[in-house]
Amino acid sequence: MATKFKRRILSIDGGGIRGIIPAMVLNYIEERTRQRIATLFDFIAGTSTGGILALGLTKKNSDSSINREPEYTAAELVNFYRKYGKKIFTENVPLSMDDLVQPKLNPKGRQEVLTALLGEAKLEDAIKEILITAYDIELRTPVFFTSNRTAEDIDSYDSRKICTGFKMVEAAMATSAAPTFFPPYKLETVHRTPEGYYALVDGGVFANNPASLAMMEAMISYKRENNGEELHRKDTLVVSLGTGSLTRQYKYREVKDWGQLKWVGPLLNVVLDGQSEAVAYQLSKLMVEEEHRNYYRFQTPLSSDNEHDHMDNASPANIEYLEERGKKLIEQRQETLDKLCKLLKDDTELYSKEPDR
């Protein structure tokens, strides 16, 4: 019989259009288990494109007769990238020299696409608990969008957790406002902020791989809900999905004389990828138990070709390449994926037999 985990956590990295890779892995899990992701996991966290996936996976169905079912399957979210990637990543056309220092992409298409995907859905109505990362550049603090109203904290100095009154689409816009690509997202609020709004950018600036944050937040929530009982590592299952690790090399002889302008794009890539892999390494050492495996990381290397690792490259050729990488990842890790699917399915069935769940 499968081990009964007290919390099953899903974490999805940031990576722009490369989100099609984890979406494909999630589709495989849904097809294999014949269950929806929101049924298989208790807590779902995401950054940037991973945040959009987390929101799509937990948005309740607009049909009131089946509103405990998520509106979208993972397959539909794979198609979301295929169909709307180009519109999300629409470039600003520079008309003057001043325009060259503006954000690379126009946020209008992104706003339209995310509004069509998420509509008027509220954060607090998510089917399962979610955590979406963003960063306020005026408060200089992380801002977490949560669906758990009891976790809301609008007064802390070190970070904010916000829920009530906010929409899923607002969380999606904030978490995907990648610096240099999109302008910051201005979110009006009555919370205690000096200016009456949050000025938010992509949570990838501090948590491109939110797996460790998700694990800690799930522990905090569990303790709050269970009269102070601690949630231990062995009682948690963490599944972490990457969007492709970057392999392009920056040779010393080429970059040693780079200045601020040349480092802008490469530096963002280095920071986001380095942070993701560091968290993955830490959790691989911390979480995997001998008796039962409780940490799974699915990641695939991308080509060193400088066209394939760009988070905004939504060309048909690159989407086809990313889909090939997703298929290759599933093929190479199929045995592990199948073990995970069995574990999730068995564990879900154990929970469903408990009357208090």
DAMOFEN-V491544 format. One record per residue. N is the residue number from 0. RES is the residue in one letter. PSI is psi in whole degrees, -180 to 180 (* if undefined). D_CENTER is the distance of its C-alpha to the mean C-alpha in Angstrom with 2 decimals. Layout:
BEGIN
N:RES:PSI:D_CENTER
N:RES:PSI:D_CENTER
END
This chain:
BEGIN
0:M:142:31.06
1:A:152:27.41
2:T:135:26.38
3:K:106:25.27
4:F:142:22.12
5:K:-24:21.93
6:R:131:18.15
7:R:117:15.79
8:I:133:12.27
9:L:131:9.23
10:S:135:6.36
11:I:125:3.90
12:D:166:4.71
13:G:165:5.46
14:G:17:8.68
15:G:-134:9.97
16:I:-21:12.15
17:R:-4:11.36
18:G:-14:8.47
19:I:-27:11.68
20:I:-55:12.01
21:P:-31:9.45
22:A:-37:10.51
23:M:-39:13.98
24:V:-43:13.59
25:L:-37:12.48
26:N:-41:15.46
27:Y:-44:17.68
28:I:-44:16.90
29:E:-42:17.74
30:E:-40:20.83
31:R:-40:21.99
32:T:-19:21.76
33:R:32:22.63
34:Q:157:20.31
35:R:152:17.21
36:I:-39:13.89
37:A:-18:14.33
38:T:-34:17.71
39:L:-23:16.82
40:F:151:14.39
41:D:-26:15.22
42:F:127:12.06
43:I:125:8.40
44:A:150:5.80
45:G:151:2.27
46:T:135:3.52
47:S:-121:5.52
48:T:-32:5.49
49:G:-33:2.15
50:G:-40:3.50
51:I:-43:6.44
52:L:-44:6.27
53:A:-41:6.07
54:L:-45:8.78
55:G:-37:10.63
56:L:-21:10.92
57:T:1:12.38
58:K:124:14.48
59:K:153:17.99
60:N:137:20.50
61:S:-16:22.71
62:D:111:25.68
63:S:-22:27.03
64:S:-19:28.71
65:I:35:25.52
66:N:2:23.06
67:R:1:21.81
68:E:141:20.38
69:P:150:17.04
70:E:-35:17.88
71:Y:141:15.95
72:T:164:16.12
73:A:-34:13.71
74:A:-39:16.61
75:E:-32:16.59
76:L:-31:13.00
77:V:-46:14.21
78:N:-28:17.11
79:F:-44:15.15
80:Y:-42:14.26
81:R:-45:17.87
82:K:-38:19.46
83:Y:0:17.77
84:G:-45:16.34
85:K:-37:19.64
86:K:-38:19.82
87:I:-43:16.47
88:F:55:17.58
89:T:124:21.16
90:E:144:23.00
91:N:137:25.35
92:V:113:28.88
93:P:129:30.75
94:L:-14:34.14
95:S:175:35.39
96:M:-35:34.92
97:D:-34:33.18
98:D:-21:30.46
99:L:-18:29.60
100:V:10:28.08
101:Q:167:25.92
102:P:145:22.17
103:K:-36:21.93
104:L:152:20.28
105:N:125:21.39
106:P:-7:18.89
107:K:-48:21.16
108:G:-41:19.91
109:R:-45:16.24
110:Q:-45:17.54
111:E:-43:19.67
112:V:-44:17.19
113:L:-33:14.58
114:T:-41:17.64
115:A:-36:18.92
116:L:-44:15.79
117:L:-17:15.36
118:G:-134:18.91
119:E:12:20.16
120:A:139:17.98
121:K:148:17.74
122:L:-45:14.99
123:E:-12:17.60
124:D:5:18.21
125:A:143:14.98
126:I:-37:16.34
127:K:161:14.55
128:E:133:13.44
129:I:157:9.98
130:L:119:8.77
131:I:130:7.01
132:T:145:8.11
133:A:172:10.85
134:Y:129:14.21
135:D:119:17.66
136:I:-10:20.00
137:E:-46:23.10
138:L:-20:22.61
139:R:55:21.08
140:T:149:18.75
141:P:144:15.11
142:V:123:14.38
143:F:127:12.13
144:F:125:11.88
145:T:150:12.94
146:S:-4:14.63
147:N:105:17.16
148:R:-31:20.14
149:T:-17:21.89
150:A:-8:19.23
151:E:136:19.61
152:D:105:21.10
153:I:8:22.22
154:D:-12:24.90
155:S:150:23.53
156:Y:-36:24.29
157:D:-29:21.57
158:S:167:18.54
159:R:144:18.07
160:K:122:16.41
161:I:146:16.97
162:C:-69:17.20
163:T:128:20.59
164:G:-5:21.43
165:F:150:18.07
166:K:156:16.62
167:M:-40:13.27
168:V:-31:13.98
169:E:-41:14.59
170:A:-41:11.25
171:A:-43:9.77
172:M:-40:12.51
173:A:-49:12.15
174:T:-19:8.59
175:S:10:9.48
176:A:72:12.98
177:A:126:13.14
178:P:144:16.59
179:T:-29:19.34
180:F:-49:17.57
181:F:155:17.35
182:P:159:19.34
183:P:154:18.03
184:Y:121:17.30
185:K:117:20.18
186:L:107:19.57
187:E:143:22.95
188:T:155:23.48
189:V:6:26.45
190:H:171:24.90
191:R:77:26.79
192:T:143:25.84
193:P:-35:28.78
194:E:-6:28.10
195:G:19:26.82
196:Y:161:23.34
197:Y:138:20.09
198:A:98:19.61
199:L:141:15.89
200:V:169:14.03
201:D:128:10.62
202:G:-9:9.31
203:G:-18:9.25
204:V:-18:12.97
205:F:-14:12.86
206:A:65:9.67
207:N:-31:7.96
208:N:102:7.72
209:P:19:7.33
210:A:-44:9.36
211:S:-38:12.59
212:L:-43:11.66
213:A:-43:10.51
214:M:-45:13.79
215:M:-41:15.85
216:E:-38:14.75
217:A:-38:15.50
218:M:-41:18.80
219:I:-45:19.61
220:S:-43:19.11
221:Y:-44:21.15
222:K:-40:23.86
223:R:-38:24.09
224:E:-12:24.47
225:N:41:26.92
226:N:42:29.54
227:G:2:28.45
228:E:134:28.00
229:E:143:25.83
230:L:120:23.03
231:H:159:23.69
232:R:-43:21.66
233:K:-16:23.69
234:D:6:22.77
235:T:143:19.00
236:L:126:17.14
237:V:123:13.86
238:V:119:12.11
239:S:127:9.70
240:L:125:8.64
241:G:170:9.16
242:T:20:9.57
243:G:122:13.18
244:S:144:15.05
245:L:136:17.38
246:T:-3:21.06
247:R:132:22.89
248:Q:143:25.53
249:Y:103:26.88
250:K:137:30.50
251:Y:-46:32.26
252:R:-23:35.22
253:E:-34:33.13
254:V:-8:30.96
255:K:-24:33.51
256:D:9:34.86
257:W:146:31.70
258:G:-163:31.49
259:Q:-43:28.96
260:L:-46:28.69
261:K:-24:28.11
262:W:-13:25.52
263:V:-58:23.16
264:G:-53:21.12
265:P:-37:21.46
266:L:-42:20.71
267:L:-43:17.23
268:N:-45:16.54
269:V:-45:18.25
270:V:-49:16.48
271:L:-46:12.86
272:D:-42:13.94
273:G:-43:16.27
274:Q:-43:13.98
275:S:-47:11.59
276:E:-32:14.81
277:A:-44:16.49
278:V:-42:14.11
279:A:-43:14.35
280:Y:-46:18.09
281:Q:-45:18.52
282:L:-32:16.96
283:S:-30:18.96
284:K:-28:22.04
285:L:-36:21.36
286:M:-35:20.18
287:V:117:22.05
288:E:153:25.17
289:E:-44:28.35
290:E:-39:29.17
291:H:132:25.88
292:R:132:22.68
293:N:16:19.77
294:Y:127:17.09
295:Y:128:15.74
296:R:126:13.84
297:F:114:13.66
298:Q:152:13.81
299:T:141:16.34
300:P:144:18.31
301:L:161:18.62
302:S:148:22.05
303:S:-5:23.54
304:D:127:24.59
305:N:3:23.42
306:E:-26:22.46
307:H:-21:19.81
308:D:1:17.35
309:H:129:17.13
310:M:-15:13.78
311:D:11:16.02
312:N:91:18.40
313:A:26:18.29
314:S:150:21.86
315:P:-39:22.94
316:A:-40:23.90
317:N:-37:20.57
318:I:-40:18.71
319:E:-42:21.43
320:Y:-46:20.93
321:L:-38:17.18
322:E:-38:18.17
323:E:-41:20.89
324:R:-39:18.62
325:G:-44:16.50
326:K:-41:19.87
327:K:-41:21.18
328:L:-46:18.41
329:I:-42:19.09
330:E:-46:22.78
331:Q:-31:22.84
332:R:22:20.87
333:Q:-42:22.32
334:E:-45:24.43
335:T:-42:21.66
336:L:-42:19.45
337:D:-38:22.52
338:K:-42:23.17
339:L:-44:19.71
340:C:-42:20.25
341:K:-42:23.65
342:L:-47:22.47
343:L:-44:19.91
344:K:-45:22.58
345:D:-42:25.34
346:D:-39:23.48
347:T:-40:22.57
348:E:-36:26.24
349:L:-44:27.38
350:Y:-40:25.45
351:S:-20:26.76
352:K:-11:30.27
353:E:125:29.92
354:P:-22:31.33
355:D:3:29.37
356:R:*:25.90
END
